[in-house]
Each structure stands twice: as C-alpha cells, then as structure tokens.
Amino acid sequence: MVRALLALCLSLPFVLACQGSGVPLYESCSADPCDDAADECFTVAWEVGRDGTMCSLYCSEHSDCPGNSSCYELVGDPRMERVCFQRCDSELDCPADFQCVNAEMGGGVVDAICLPN
C-alpha cells in the first residue's frame, strides 16, 4: 500500500511510504525490501530534484528510535505519524548516497539528519 505523507515539520517537502522486509534501518531500500527491524520503506523528497528511499520506523518520541536517531512528525499525514531519522554531524555519519542535512524548525536548526539523495 502506498500512502503520500507530506514533509517533516522541519522543512522537508514530503514522504511516501511503502511496505517491505532485507535492508537495514536508515539504508536505501528502493531495489530491496527492508529487514524486519524496519516498519516501512519510505521515499523522501526533501528538495526539488532530491529524493530517495530509506528503511525506517514509526515513533512517538526520540527514545523510540534505535541508535543515534531522531523522531519527527510527518506533515500532511492525517494520522500525524512520526518517523525515525539517523542523526549526523557530517556526511561521514550517513550511509552512501545520503546527505547530512540541517533540520530546521521555527527558523532555527534543531538537528542534523541523514536524508537520501
């Protein structure tokens, strides 16, 4: 089932979700399904011409996300679901084909997260 979810409340334009099960959390899942640790494979479009996929989990708060990751609400989802994103200090902290991006809310940087290119 594919469902459109608009941006994180952090200025990320939108997210689409699809089911899956093989690729580890916070890795690209466009060709292969996610392993059992992930809830779904998400396609994240965060800038014009910039989008990609990643395996992730739904969450309620940061502590629900394993490892060094953050939980952010998805804008546009009528259920107001939240999803985990891997935190980063630089590109070296992100998987290949991901970029470390400042997450902003209220005009200020609140975090840096890995987003697929």
C-alpha positions as a LaTeX table, in Angstrom:
\begin{tabular}{lrrr}
\hline
Residue & $x$ (\AA) & $y$ (\AA) & $z$ (\AA) \\
\hline
Met1 & 0.00 & 0.00 & 0.00 \\
Val2 & 1.43 & 3.36 & $-0.98$ \\
Arg3 & 0.42 & 6.41 & 1.01 \\
Ala4 & 1.52 & 10.01 & 0.49 \\
Leu5 & 2.84 & 11.84 & 3.52 \\
Leu6 & 3.87 & 15.46 & 3.23 \\
Ala7 & 7.07 & 16.89 & 4.73 \\
Leu8 & 8.53 & 16.63 & 8.14 \\
Cys9 & 7.68 & 19.66 & 10.18 \\
Leu10 & 11.31 & 20.53 & 9.58 \\
Ser11 & 11.01 & 21.91 & 6.07 \\
Leu12 & 11.23 & 18.54 & 4.30 \\
Pro13 & 8.66 & 18.58 & 1.48 \\
Phe14 & 7.11 & 15.11 & 1.60 \\
Val15 & 7.42 & 11.40 & 2.27 \\
Leu16 & 5.76 & 8.43 & 0.56 \\
Ala17 & 5.53 & 5.07 & 2.30 \\
Cys18 & 5.57 & 1.50 & 1.03 \\
Gln19 & 5.81 & $-1.85$ & 2.81 \\
Gly20 & 8.89 & $-4.05$ & 2.79 \\
Ser21 & 11.26 & $-6.74$ & 4.58 \\
Gly22 & 16.17 & $-7.25$ & 3.98 \\
Val23 & 17.76 & $-3.75$ & 4.04 \\
Pro24 & 18.97 & $-2.42$ & 7.46 \\
Leu25 & 17.48 & 0.64 & 9.17 \\
Tyr26 & 18.40 & 4.04 & 7.67 \\
Glu27 & 19.73 & 2.48 & 4.43 \\
Ser28 & 18.38 & 2.88 & 0.90 \\
Cys29 & 15.58 & 0.43 & 0.07 \\
Ser30 & 14.48 & 1.29 & $-3.48$ \\
Ala31 & 15.51 & $-2.05$ & $-5.02$ \\
Asp32 & 15.27 & $-4.30$ & $-1.96$ \\
Pro33 & 12.74 & $-4.57$ & 0.87 \\
Cys34 & 13.55 & $-3.54$ & 4.46 \\
Asp35 & 14.53 & $-6.08$ & 7.09 \\
Asp36 & 12.25 & $-6.94$ & 9.99 \\
Ala37 & 13.72 & $-4.16$ & 12.18 \\
Ala38 & 12.06 & $-1.52$ & 9.97 \\
Asp39 & 8.37 & $-0.72$ & 9.71 \\
Glu40 & 8.43 & 0.51 & 6.11 \\
Cys41 & 10.49 & 1.73 & 3.17 \\
Phe42 & 10.00 & 5.49 & 2.80 \\
Thr43 & 10.65 & 7.63 & $-0.27$ \\
Val44 & 11.76 & 11.02 & 0.98 \\
Ala45 & 11.61 & 14.04 & $-1.33$ \\
Trp46 & 13.15 & 16.92 & 0.56 \\
Glu47 & 14.18 & 19.36 & $-2.15$ \\
Val48 & 13.29 & 19.77 & $-5.81$ \\
Gly49 & 15.14 & 17.02 & $-7.64$ \\
Arg50 & 16.37 & 15.41 & $-4.42$ \\
Asp51 & 14.67 & 12.28 & $-3.23$ \\
Gly52 & 15.49 & 8.74 & $-2.30$ \\
Thr53 & 14.42 & 5.85 & $-0.15$ \\
Met54 & 15.23 & 4.64 & 3.34 \\
Cys55 & 14.09 & 1.96 & 5.76 \\
Ser56 & 12.77 & 3.43 & 8.97 \\
Leu57 & 10.39 & 3.07 & 11.92 \\
Tyr58 & 7.34 & 4.90 & 13.13 \\
Cys59 & 7.96 & 6.53 & 16.52 \\
Ser60 & 6.33 & 8.65 & 19.22 \\
Glu61 & 9.47 & 10.26 & 20.65 \\
His62 & 13.25 & 10.29 & 20.12 \\
Ser63 & 13.77 & 7.42 & 22.59 \\
Asp64 & 11.69 & 5.12 & 20.34 \\
Cys65 & 14.37 & 5.38 & 17.64 \\
Pro66 & 17.32 & 2.97 & 17.88 \\
Gly67 & 20.90 & 4.18 & 17.82 \\
Asn68 & 21.76 & 7.79 & 17.14 \\
Ser69 & 18.46 & 8.83 & 15.57 \\
Ser70 & 15.61 & 11.33 & 15.95 \\
Cys71 & 11.82 & 11.14 & 15.72 \\
Tyr72 & 9.99 & 13.76 & 13.66 \\
Glu73 & 6.34 & 14.29 & 12.80 \\
Leu74 & 5.25 & 13.98 & 9.20 \\
Val75 & 3.20 & 16.89 & 7.91 \\
Gly76 & 0.23 & 16.03 & 5.73 \\
Asp77 & $-0.45$ & 12.62 & 7.24 \\
Pro78 & $-3.97$ & 12.74 & 8.73 \\
Arg79 & $-2.79$ & 10.37 & 11.48 \\
Met80 & 0.19 & 12.70 & 12.22 \\
Glu81 & 2.65 & 9.78 & 12.26 \\
Arg82 & 6.26 & 10.31 & 13.31 \\
Val83 & 9.29 & 8.60 & 11.71 \\
Cys84 & 12.90 & 7.95 & 12.83 \\
Phe85 & 15.83 & 9.58 & 11.00 \\
Gln86 & 19.53 & 8.87 & 11.61 \\
Arg87 & 21.36 & 11.84 & 13.18 \\
Cys88 & 24.66 & 13.06 & 11.76 \\
Asp89 & 27.48 & 15.53 & 12.29 \\
Ser90 & 28.84 & 15.16 & 8.75 \\
Glu91 & 28.38 & 13.17 & 5.53 \\
Leu92 & 30.69 & 10.50 & 7.02 \\
Asp93 & 27.96 & 9.61 & 9.55 \\
Cys94 & 25.46 & 8.83 & 6.79 \\
Pro95 & 25.12 & 5.79 & 4.51 \\
Ala96 & 26.41 & 6.02 & 0.93 \\
Asp97 & 24.09 & 8.12 & $-1.27$ \\
Phe98 & 22.76 & 10.02 & 1.78 \\
Gln99 & 23.44 & 13.60 & 2.77 \\
Cys100 & 23.72 & 15.15 & 6.25 \\
Val101 & 21.11 & 17.93 & 6.28 \\
Asn102 & 20.25 & 20.53 & 8.92 \\
Ala103 & 16.71 & 20.04 & 10.19 \\
Glu104 & 15.07 & 23.38 & 10.93 \\
Met105 & 12.01 & 24.31 & 12.93 \\
Gly106 & 10.82 & 27.78 & 13.83 \\
Gly107 & 13.62 & 29.33 & 11.78 \\
Gly108 & 16.43 & 27.60 & 13.69 \\
Val109 & 18.48 & 24.44 & 13.29 \\
Val110 & 17.26 & 21.81 & 15.75 \\
Asp111 & 19.15 & 18.76 & 14.50 \\
Ala112 & 21.08 & 17.30 & 11.56 \\
Ile113 & 19.75 & 14.14 & 9.93 \\
Cys114 & 20.74 & 11.82 & 7.08 \\
Leu115 & 18.46 & 12.10 & 4.06 \\
Pro116 & 18.66 & 10.02 & 0.88 \\
Asn117 & 19.84 & 11.73 & $-2.32$ \\
\hline
\end{tabular}
